Amino acid sequence: FDVDPFLFYVLCEVDDRGFHPVGYYSKEKYSDVGYNLACILTFPSHQRKGYGRFLIAFSYELTKKEEKVGSPEKPMSDLGQQAYKPYWMSTIVDFLLNKAKDVKCISIMDISKKTSI
């Protein structure tokens, strides 16, 4: 499998013995359809610690830096949907409650541009 067209972001825990990978995500270097994530994995022994959500949030922060709107590759697995739907919901609700509270009218496009979702 050719990994050259992908960027890999590895999340590690650090202790006195060094760095220990806990998960990663990959994304295409150049995605014609706007995917900001190709594959995400949190190692089983590190699941339920918030690392998956952190990696999802990080992927969207990079997408914001690129001034783009992105989404994970489709079709999404059931586990992918279980991770992404709560993230999307909480991010959009947080935006509406805290960052758009003084705005009288806001479009879906405005929300999308501000959150990169």
PyMOL commands that set and color helices and strands:
alter all, ss='L'
color gray80, all
select helices_A, chain A and resi 44-46+51-65+78-99+108-115
alter helices_A, ss='H'
color red, helices_A
select strands_A, chain A and resi 6-15+18-28+35-37+39-42+71-72
alter strands_A, ss='S'
color yellow, strands_A
deselect
rebuild
show_as cartoon
